[in-house]
Amino acid sequence: MNTFPNDFVWGTATSSYQIEGAHDKDGKGPSIWDAFCTIPGKIHKGENGNIACDHFHRFKEDIQLMKQMGVKAYRFSIAWARIMPTGKDGVNEAGIQFYSDLIDELIKADIEPWITLYHWDLPLALQLEDDGWLGRSIVDYFATYAKLCFERFGDRCKNWITINEAWVVAILGYGQGVFAPGRISNSEPYLAAHHIILAHAKAVQEYRNNFAQQGGQIGMTNNCDWREPLTDSEDDKIAAERALQFFLSWFADPIYKGDYPEVMKERLGDRLPKFTADEKKMIKGTSDFFGLNHYTTMLAAENHGVPKDQSVYGNGGISEDQDVDLSLDPNWKTTLMNWAVVPWGCKKLLHWIAERYDNPDIYITENGCAYPDALVKGEVNDVERLEFYKSYLQACQQAITEGVQLKGYFAWSFMDNFEWASGYEKRFGLHFVDFDTLERTPKASAKWFAKAIGSQSADV
Ligand code: GAL
Protein backbone atom coordinates (compact mmCIF):
# COMPACT_ATOMS: atom_id res chain seq x y z
CA MET A 1 0.00 0.00 0.00
CA ASN A 2 1.37 3.43 -0.94
CA THR A 3 1.19 5.84 1.96
CA PHE A 4 1.28 9.59 2.47
CA PRO A 5 3.83 11.22 4.77
CA ASN A 6 2.83 11.20 8.45
CA ASP A 7 2.47 14.96 8.65
CA PHE A 8 0.28 15.17 5.54
CA VAL A 9 -2.59 17.61 6.18
CA TRP A 10 -5.95 15.98 5.47
CA GLY A 11 -8.78 18.47 5.42
CA THR A 12 -12.14 19.54 4.11
CA ALA A 13 -13.10 22.98 2.86
CA THR A 14 -16.09 25.32 2.67
CA SER A 15 -16.71 29.04 2.26
CA SER A 16 -18.83 31.51 4.20
CA TYR A 17 -21.49 32.49 1.68
CA GLN A 18 -21.96 28.92 0.54
CA ILE A 19 -22.77 27.47 3.97
CA GLU A 20 -23.35 30.01 6.74
CA GLY A 21 -26.79 31.47 6.03
CA ALA A 22 -27.77 34.04 8.69
CA HIS A 23 -27.17 36.61 5.96
CA ASP A 24 -28.45 39.57 8.00
CA LYS A 25 -28.08 38.20 11.50
CA ASP A 26 -26.44 39.98 14.45
CA GLY A 27 -25.28 43.04 12.56
CA LYS A 28 -23.84 41.43 9.43
CA GLY A 29 -23.70 43.82 6.47
CA PRO A 30 -24.77 42.80 2.95
CA SER A 31 -22.21 41.40 0.52
CA ILE A 32 -22.10 41.53 -3.28
CA TRP A 33 -23.40 37.94 -3.32
CA ASP A 34 -26.43 38.89 -1.20
CA ALA A 35 -27.18 41.56 -3.80
CA PHE A 36 -26.27 39.54 -6.90
CA CYS A 37 -28.66 36.74 -5.90
CA THR A 38 -31.60 39.18 -5.96
CA ILE A 39 -31.10 39.94 -9.67
CA PRO A 40 -33.56 37.86 -11.70
CA GLY A 41 -31.95 35.22 -13.89
CA LYS A 42 -28.54 35.20 -12.28
CA ILE A 43 -28.90 32.12 -10.06
CA HIS A 44 -30.40 28.76 -10.94
CA LYS A 45 -34.05 28.74 -9.73
CA GLY A 46 -33.54 32.16 -8.14
CA GLU A 47 -31.86 30.61 -5.11
CA ASN A 48 -29.60 32.41 -2.63
CA GLY A 49 -27.43 31.91 0.45
CA ASN A 50 -29.83 33.48 2.94
CA ILE A 51 -30.08 30.22 4.85
CA ALA A 52 -27.74 27.91 2.93
CA CYS A 53 -26.68 25.09 5.29
CA ASP A 54 -27.41 27.24 8.34
CA HIS A 55 -23.88 26.51 9.46
CA PHE A 56 -24.01 29.74 11.48
CA HIS A 57 -26.30 27.96 13.92
CA ARG A 58 -25.10 24.40 13.38
CA PHE A 59 -21.33 24.72 13.38
CA LYS A 60 -20.90 22.58 16.48
CA GLU A 61 -22.73 19.68 14.87
CA ASP A 62 -20.64 20.15 11.71
CA ILE A 63 -17.41 20.06 13.64
CA GLN A 64 -18.50 16.82 15.32
CA LEU A 65 -19.04 15.32 11.87
CA MET A 66 -15.56 16.43 10.84
CA LYS A 67 -14.13 14.93 13.98
CA GLN A 68 -15.83 11.62 13.20
CA MET A 69 -14.03 11.60 9.85
CA GLY A 70 -10.70 12.21 11.52
CA VAL A 71 -9.83 15.30 9.47
CA LYS A 72 -6.78 17.18 10.68
CA ALA A 73 -7.71 20.56 9.24
CA TYR A 74 -10.74 22.58 8.23
CA ARG A 75 -10.55 25.38 5.68
CA PHE A 76 -13.32 27.97 5.97
CA SER A 77 -13.67 31.61 5.01
CA ILE A 78 -14.61 34.70 6.94
CA ALA A 79 -17.47 36.81 5.65
CA TRP A 80 -15.81 40.21 5.65
CA ALA A 81 -19.19 41.96 6.06
CA ARG A 82 -20.02 39.85 9.11
CA ILE A 83 -17.14 41.33 11.07
CA MET A 84 -16.91 44.70 9.26
CA PRO A 85 -20.43 45.45 7.96
CA THR A 86 -19.32 48.15 5.48
CA GLY A 87 -15.90 46.63 4.86
CA LYS A 88 -14.23 49.80 6.08
CA ASP A 89 -14.39 50.81 9.68
CA GLY A 90 -16.62 49.68 12.46
CA VAL A 91 -16.15 46.23 13.91
CA ASN A 92 -19.15 43.98 14.51
CA GLU A 93 -18.27 42.19 17.73
CA ALA A 94 -21.08 39.66 17.33
CA GLY A 95 -19.50 38.56 14.04
CA ILE A 96 -16.08 38.29 15.64
CA GLN A 97 -17.64 36.16 18.37
CA PHE A 98 -19.05 33.72 15.82
CA TYR A 99 -15.66 33.02 14.23
CA SER A 100 -13.94 32.99 17.58
CA ASP A 101 -16.35 30.32 18.85
CA LEU A 102 -15.90 28.35 15.65
CA ILE A 103 -12.13 28.37 16.04
CA ASP A 104 -12.34 27.34 19.70
CA GLU A 105 -14.65 24.49 18.82
CA LEU A 106 -12.26 23.28 16.10
CA ILE A 107 -9.31 23.34 18.43
CA LYS A 108 -11.30 21.41 21.03
CA ALA A 109 -11.90 18.76 18.34
CA ASP A 110 -8.19 18.69 17.43
CA ILE A 111 -8.82 20.21 14.02
CA GLU A 112 -6.51 22.93 12.74
CA PRO A 113 -8.30 26.04 11.45
CA TRP A 114 -7.26 27.26 7.98
CA ILE A 115 -8.80 30.65 7.33
CA THR A 116 -9.48 32.13 3.90
CA LEU A 117 -9.86 35.88 4.20
CA TYR A 118 -11.62 36.42 0.90
CA HIS A 119 -13.86 33.84 -0.74
CA TRP A 120 -15.81 36.28 -2.95
CA ASP A 121 -18.37 37.83 -0.57
CA LEU A 122 -17.15 41.42 -0.74
CA PRO A 123 -19.00 43.89 1.51
CA LEU A 124 -21.57 45.56 -0.74
CA ALA A 125 -20.64 49.03 0.49
CA LEU A 126 -17.14 48.59 -0.95
CA GLN A 127 -18.64 47.75 -4.33
CA LEU A 128 -21.07 50.68 -4.36
CA GLU A 129 -18.78 53.31 -2.88
CA ASP A 130 -15.36 52.25 -4.14
CA ASP A 131 -16.03 50.13 -7.25
CA GLY A 132 -15.00 46.91 -5.56
CA TRP A 133 -11.79 45.41 -6.96
CA LEU A 134 -11.63 48.07 -9.68
CA GLY A 135 -10.80 50.78 -7.17
CA ARG A 136 -7.30 51.19 -5.87
CA SER A 137 -8.60 51.94 -2.35
CA ILE A 138 -9.51 48.30 -1.83
CA VAL A 139 -5.85 47.44 -1.36
CA ASP A 140 -5.76 49.32 1.93
CA TYR A 141 -9.24 48.27 3.00
CA PHE A 142 -8.30 44.64 2.53
CA ALA A 143 -5.08 45.02 4.52
CA THR A 144 -7.02 46.68 7.37
CA TYR A 145 -9.54 43.86 7.37
CA ALA A 146 -6.75 41.27 7.32
CA LYS A 147 -5.08 42.98 10.26
CA LEU A 148 -8.30 42.76 12.28
CA CYS A 149 -8.42 39.01 11.57
CA PHE A 150 -4.79 38.48 12.56
CA GLU A 151 -5.41 40.45 15.77
CA ARG A 152 -8.52 38.61 16.80
CA PHE A 153 -7.91 35.09 15.50
CA GLY A 154 -4.16 34.80 14.93
CA ASP A 155 -3.46 33.60 18.46
CA ARG A 156 -5.29 30.38 17.52
CA CYS A 157 -5.19 30.22 13.73
CA LYS A 158 -1.79 29.53 12.17
CA ASN A 159 -2.77 29.03 8.55
CA TRP A 160 -3.96 31.90 6.39
CA ILE A 161 -5.09 32.14 2.80
CA THR A 162 -5.51 35.71 1.63
CA ILE A 163 -7.56 35.27 -1.54
CA ASN A 164 -9.46 32.34 -2.98
CA GLU A 165 -9.21 32.01 -6.76
CA ALA A 166 -8.40 35.47 -8.06
CA TRP A 167 -9.01 34.08 -11.57
CA VAL A 168 -12.68 33.45 -10.78
CA VAL A 169 -13.15 36.86 -9.21
CA ALA A 170 -11.57 38.55 -12.23
CA ILE A 171 -12.93 36.46 -15.11
CA LEU A 172 -16.35 35.35 -13.87
CA GLY A 173 -17.03 38.50 -11.82
CA TYR A 174 -15.57 41.20 -14.10
CA GLY A 175 -15.19 39.50 -17.48
CA GLN A 176 -18.20 37.27 -18.13
CA GLY A 177 -20.52 38.71 -15.48
CA VAL A 178 -21.81 35.32 -14.35
CA PHE A 179 -20.64 35.79 -10.75
CA ALA A 180 -20.93 38.84 -8.50
CA PRO A 181 -20.54 41.73 -9.15
CA GLY A 182 -21.75 40.70 -12.62
CA ARG A 183 -19.67 42.97 -14.82
CA ILE A 184 -18.87 42.22 -18.46
CA SER A 185 -15.66 43.61 -19.89
CA ASN A 186 -12.46 42.57 -21.62
CA SER A 187 -10.23 44.94 -19.69
CA GLU A 188 -11.67 45.13 -16.16
CA PRO A 189 -10.57 41.58 -15.25
CA TYR A 190 -6.94 42.65 -15.59
CA LEU A 191 -7.44 45.73 -13.43
CA ALA A 192 -9.40 43.81 -10.78
CA ALA A 193 -6.71 41.11 -10.73
CA HIS A 194 -3.99 43.76 -10.39
CA HIS A 195 -5.62 45.12 -7.24
CA ILE A 196 -6.21 41.62 -5.89
CA ILE A 197 -2.50 40.84 -6.17
CA LEU A 198 -1.56 44.11 -4.48
CA ALA A 199 -4.14 43.58 -1.72
CA HIS A 200 -2.79 40.07 -1.14
CA ALA A 201 0.78 41.37 -0.91
CA LYS A 202 -0.14 44.17 1.47
CA ALA A 203 -1.98 41.77 3.79
CA VAL A 204 1.01 39.42 3.81
CA GLN A 205 3.33 42.35 4.54
CA GLU A 206 1.07 43.30 7.47
CA TYR A 207 1.21 39.73 8.79
CA ARG A 208 4.96 39.42 8.46
CA ASN A 209 5.73 42.86 9.89
CA ASN A 210 3.37 42.81 12.84
CA PHE A 211 2.28 39.27 13.56
CA ALA A 212 5.38 37.16 12.92
CA GLN A 213 5.42 36.20 16.60
CA GLN A 214 2.20 34.26 16.03
CA GLY A 215 4.30 31.79 14.08
CA GLY A 216 1.83 31.04 11.30
CA GLN A 217 2.04 30.67 7.54
CA ILE A 218 0.28 32.72 4.89
CA GLY A 219 -0.27 32.35 1.17
CA MET A 220 -2.70 32.69 -1.70
CA THR A 221 -4.90 30.04 -3.27
CA ASN A 222 -5.30 29.98 -7.03
CA ASN A 223 -7.30 27.69 -9.23
CA CYS A 224 -5.98 25.96 -12.28
CA ASP A 225 -7.10 23.14 -14.52
CA TRP A 226 -4.57 21.13 -16.48
CA ARG A 227 -4.15 21.90 -20.20
CA GLU A 228 -3.00 18.93 -22.25
CA PRO A 229 -1.79 19.63 -25.79
CA LEU A 230 -4.34 18.24 -28.26
CA THR A 231 -1.60 16.91 -30.55
CA ASP A 232 2.17 16.52 -30.48
CA SER A 233 2.58 19.56 -32.71
CA GLU A 234 4.83 22.35 -31.46
CA ASP A 235 1.92 24.78 -31.94
CA ASP A 236 -0.39 22.87 -29.62
CA LYS A 237 2.30 22.44 -26.99
CA ILE A 238 2.90 26.17 -27.01
CA ALA A 239 -0.84 26.83 -26.86
CA ALA A 240 -1.26 24.54 -23.81
CA GLU A 241 1.63 26.25 -22.05
CA ARG A 242 0.18 29.67 -22.87
CA ALA A 243 -3.21 28.59 -21.49
CA LEU A 244 -1.59 27.60 -18.18
CA GLN A 245 0.20 30.92 -17.97
CA PHE A 246 -3.00 32.89 -18.62
CA PHE A 247 -4.73 30.78 -15.97
CA LEU A 248 -2.26 30.39 -13.14
CA SER A 249 0.95 32.31 -13.85
CA TRP A 250 -1.12 35.50 -14.15
CA PHE A 251 -1.18 35.39 -10.33
CA ALA A 252 1.68 33.09 -9.41
CA ASP A 253 4.38 34.78 -11.51
CA PRO A 254 4.14 38.17 -9.76
CA ILE A 255 4.34 36.37 -6.41
CA TYR A 256 7.11 33.90 -7.26
CA LYS A 257 8.98 35.77 -10.02
CA GLY A 258 8.10 39.43 -9.49
CA ASP A 259 6.00 40.24 -12.57
CA TYR A 260 3.34 39.08 -15.00
CA PRO A 261 4.30 36.43 -17.60
CA GLU A 262 5.86 37.83 -20.79
CA VAL A 263 3.23 36.20 -22.97
CA MET A 264 0.49 38.16 -21.19
CA LYS A 265 2.36 41.43 -21.49
CA GLU A 266 2.88 40.84 -25.21
CA ARG A 267 -0.73 39.93 -25.95
CA LEU A 268 -2.54 42.35 -23.67
CA GLY A 269 -0.56 45.52 -24.18
CA ASP A 270 -2.12 48.43 -22.30
CA ARG A 271 -4.96 46.36 -20.91
CA LEU A 272 -2.51 44.72 -18.51
CA PRO A 273 -1.65 47.21 -15.75
CA LYS A 274 2.01 47.56 -14.77
CA PHE A 275 3.55 47.14 -11.34
CA THR A 276 6.05 49.78 -10.24
CA ALA A 277 9.51 48.63 -9.19
CA ASP A 278 8.53 49.07 -5.52
CA GLU A 279 5.35 47.09 -5.99
CA LYS A 280 7.21 44.25 -7.66
CA LYS A 281 9.52 44.09 -4.68
CA MET A 282 6.62 44.15 -2.25
CA ILE A 283 4.79 41.35 -4.09
CA LYS A 284 7.66 38.97 -4.75
CA GLY A 285 7.94 36.20 -2.17
CA THR A 286 4.58 36.81 -0.51
CA SER A 287 3.55 33.19 -0.26
CA ASP A 288 4.75 30.70 2.32
CA PHE A 289 3.03 27.94 0.36
CA PHE A 290 1.36 27.41 -2.99
CA GLY A 291 -2.40 27.02 -2.52
CA LEU A 292 -4.02 25.19 -5.43
CA ASN A 293 -7.66 24.49 -6.24
CA HIS A 294 -7.84 21.92 -8.99
CA TYR A 295 -10.89 20.34 -10.59
CA THR A 296 -10.37 19.22 -14.16
CA THR A 297 -8.43 19.00 -17.42
CA MET A 298 -9.06 20.17 -20.98
CA LEU A 299 -7.28 19.65 -24.28
CA ALA A 300 -5.61 22.73 -25.70
CA ALA A 301 -4.85 23.55 -29.34
CA GLU A 302 -3.50 26.57 -31.17
CA ASN A 303 -6.54 28.61 -32.20
CA HIS A 304 -5.07 30.89 -34.89
CA GLY A 305 -7.39 33.77 -34.01
CA VAL A 306 -10.68 32.00 -34.81
CA PRO A 307 -13.53 33.72 -32.88
CA LYS A 308 -14.93 31.61 -30.02
CA ASP A 309 -18.24 31.12 -28.31
CA GLN A 310 -17.61 32.50 -24.79
CA SER A 311 -20.23 30.29 -23.17
CA VAL A 312 -18.26 27.21 -24.18
CA TYR A 313 -14.75 28.56 -24.02
CA GLY A 314 -15.10 30.89 -21.05
CA ASN A 315 -13.47 28.37 -18.78
CA GLY A 316 -10.14 29.16 -20.38
CA GLY A 317 -9.94 32.81 -19.46
CA ILE A 318 -10.73 35.60 -21.81
CA SER A 319 -10.54 33.33 -24.77
CA GLU A 320 -9.58 35.75 -27.51
CA ASP A 321 -6.65 36.97 -25.42
CA GLN A 322 -5.05 33.61 -24.89
CA ASP A 323 -6.25 32.35 -28.29
CA VAL A 324 -6.35 28.70 -27.30
CA ASP A 325 -8.94 26.25 -28.58
CA LEU A 326 -10.14 24.12 -25.62
CA SER A 327 -11.98 20.81 -25.89
CA LEU A 328 -12.71 17.55 -24.11
CA ASP A 329 -11.66 14.05 -25.08
CA PRO A 330 -15.01 12.28 -25.68
CA ASN A 331 -13.66 9.23 -23.83
CA TRP A 332 -13.29 11.12 -20.57
CA LYS A 333 -15.96 10.68 -17.91
CA THR A 334 -17.53 13.93 -16.79
CA THR A 335 -19.20 15.15 -13.59
CA LEU A 336 -22.46 17.04 -13.20
CA MET A 337 -20.55 20.27 -13.88
CA ASN A 338 -19.45 18.69 -17.17
CA TRP A 339 -15.91 18.73 -15.85
CA ALA A 340 -13.76 15.82 -17.02
CA VAL A 341 -12.35 13.36 -14.48
CA VAL A 342 -8.64 13.15 -15.36
CA PRO A 343 -6.47 12.31 -12.34
CA TRP A 344 -3.24 12.27 -14.36
CA GLY A 345 -3.93 15.91 -15.24
CA CYS A 346 -3.69 16.71 -11.54
CA LYS A 347 -0.32 14.99 -11.33
CA LYS A 348 0.99 16.79 -14.40
CA LEU A 349 -0.13 20.14 -13.02
CA LEU A 350 1.62 19.47 -9.70
CA HIS A 351 4.85 18.75 -11.59
CA TRP A 352 4.39 21.83 -13.75
CA ILE A 353 4.05 24.02 -10.63
CA ALA A 354 7.01 22.34 -8.95
CA GLU A 355 9.15 23.01 -11.99
CA ARG A 356 8.08 26.57 -12.74
CA TYR A 357 8.08 27.81 -9.14
CA ASP A 358 11.10 26.05 -7.71
CA ASN A 359 9.44 23.18 -5.90
CA PRO A 360 7.38 25.10 -3.34
CA ASP A 361 5.31 23.52 -0.59
CA ILE A 362 1.94 22.94 -2.23
CA TYR A 363 -1.43 22.45 -0.57
CA ILE A 364 -4.36 21.35 -2.66
CA THR A 365 -6.90 23.57 -0.94
CA GLU A 366 -9.80 22.25 -3.04
CA ASN A 367 -10.47 19.19 -5.17
CA GLY A 368 -13.79 17.46 -5.60
CA CYS A 369 -16.78 16.83 -7.85
CA ALA A 370 -20.54 17.24 -8.22
CA TYR A 371 -22.86 14.32 -8.87
CA PRO A 372 -26.65 13.97 -8.68
CA ASP A 373 -26.71 12.40 -5.22
CA ALA A 374 -29.85 11.01 -3.67
CA LEU A 375 -30.69 9.90 -0.17
CA VAL A 376 -32.01 6.34 -0.32
CA LYS A 377 -33.10 4.70 2.94
CA GLY A 378 -30.90 7.04 4.92
CA GLU A 379 -27.79 6.48 2.79
CA VAL A 380 -26.06 8.14 -0.12
CA ASN A 381 -24.11 5.67 -2.19
CA ASP A 382 -21.98 8.13 -4.17
CA VAL A 383 -19.65 5.59 -5.75
CA GLU A 384 -18.54 7.98 -8.48
CA ARG A 385 -17.36 10.56 -5.95
CA LEU A 386 -15.60 7.89 -3.94
CA GLU A 387 -13.78 6.76 -7.11
CA PHE A 388 -12.98 10.37 -7.96
CA TYR A 389 -11.29 10.98 -4.61
CA LYS A 390 -9.48 7.69 -4.73
CA SER A 391 -8.04 8.31 -8.19
CA TYR A 392 -7.05 11.94 -7.51
CA LEU A 393 -5.47 11.08 -4.18
CA GLN A 394 -3.55 8.24 -5.82
CA ALA A 395 -2.27 10.74 -8.39
CA CYS A 396 -1.25 13.07 -5.55
CA GLN A 397 0.53 10.29 -3.75
CA GLN A 398 2.50 9.44 -6.90
CA ALA A 399 3.46 13.07 -7.35
CA ILE A 400 4.84 13.11 -3.81
CA THR A 401 6.84 9.95 -4.49
CA GLU A 402 8.24 11.68 -7.57
CA GLY A 403 9.44 14.63 -5.53
CA VAL A 404 6.60 17.16 -5.52
CA GLN A 405 6.35 18.87 -2.12
CA LEU A 406 2.62 18.35 -1.71
CA LYS A 407 1.89 18.87 1.97
CA GLY A 408 -1.86 18.58 2.22
CA TYR A 409 -5.19 18.02 0.53
CA PHE A 410 -8.60 19.55 1.29
CA ALA A 411 -11.70 17.91 -0.14
CA TRP A 412 -14.27 20.29 -1.60
CA SER A 413 -16.55 20.19 0.10
CA PHE A 414 -17.31 19.14 3.65
CA MET A 415 -21.03 19.24 2.79
CA ASP A 416 -23.41 20.06 -0.07
CA ASN A 417 -23.87 23.81 -0.28
CA PHE A 418 -24.83 26.83 -2.35
CA GLU A 419 -22.88 26.31 -5.56
CA TRP A 420 -22.90 29.95 -6.67
CA ALA A 421 -24.78 30.54 -9.96
CA SER A 422 -25.74 26.84 -10.04
CA GLY A 423 -27.67 27.07 -6.76
CA TYR A 424 -28.23 23.95 -4.66
CA GLU A 425 -28.59 21.40 -7.42
CA LYS A 426 -24.87 20.79 -7.88
CA ARG A 427 -23.87 18.77 -4.86
CA PHE A 428 -20.15 18.71 -4.04
CA GLY A 429 -20.33 17.48 -0.45
CA LEU A 430 -18.89 14.55 1.43
CA HIS A 431 -22.01 15.05 3.51
CA PHE A 432 -25.48 15.16 2.03
CA VAL A 433 -27.59 18.12 3.12
CA ASP A 434 -31.35 17.92 2.90
CA PHE A 435 -32.11 21.56 2.12
CA ASP A 436 -35.65 21.30 3.53
CA THR A 437 -34.78 19.89 6.93
CA LEU A 438 -31.08 20.87 6.88
CA GLU A 439 -30.22 17.42 8.14
CA ARG A 440 -26.68 16.19 7.32
CA THR A 441 -25.87 12.61 6.30
CA PRO A 442 -22.35 11.30 5.65
CA LYS A 443 -22.14 9.93 2.09
CA ALA A 444 -20.23 6.76 1.18
CA SER A 445 -17.40 9.04 0.00
CA ALA A 446 -17.13 10.57 3.50
CA LYS A 447 -16.73 7.13 5.00
CA TRP A 448 -14.11 6.23 2.42
CA PHE A 449 -12.24 9.51 3.01
CA ALA A 450 -12.19 8.78 6.73
CA LYS A 451 -10.66 5.37 5.99
CA ALA A 452 -8.04 6.94 3.76
CA ILE A 453 -7.11 9.38 6.51
CA GLY A 454 -6.96 6.59 9.07
CA SER A 455 -4.60 4.50 6.97
CA GLN A 456 -2.71 7.45 5.40
CA SER A 457 -3.37 5.92 2.02
CA ALA A 458 -5.62 6.22 -1.01
CA ASP A 459 -5.32 2.50 -1.75
CA VAL A 460 -8.22 1.57 0.50
C1 GAL B 1 -14.27 26.68 -6.60
C2 GAL B 1 -14.72 27.55 -5.47
C3 GAL B 1 -15.65 26.89 -4.51
C4 GAL B 1 -16.56 25.85 -5.11
C5 GAL B 1 -15.88 25.00 -6.15
C6 GAL B 1 -16.78 24.08 -6.95
O1 GAL B 1 -14.02 27.45 -7.71
O2 GAL B 1 -13.64 28.05 -4.75
O3 GAL B 1 -16.31 27.90 -3.81
O4 GAL B 1 -17.77 26.37 -5.50
O5 GAL B 1 -15.19 25.77 -7.07
O6 GAL B 1 -17.31 24.71 -8.04
Residues whose N, C-alpha, C, O or C-beta is under 5 A from the ligand:
A	BS01	GAL	S15
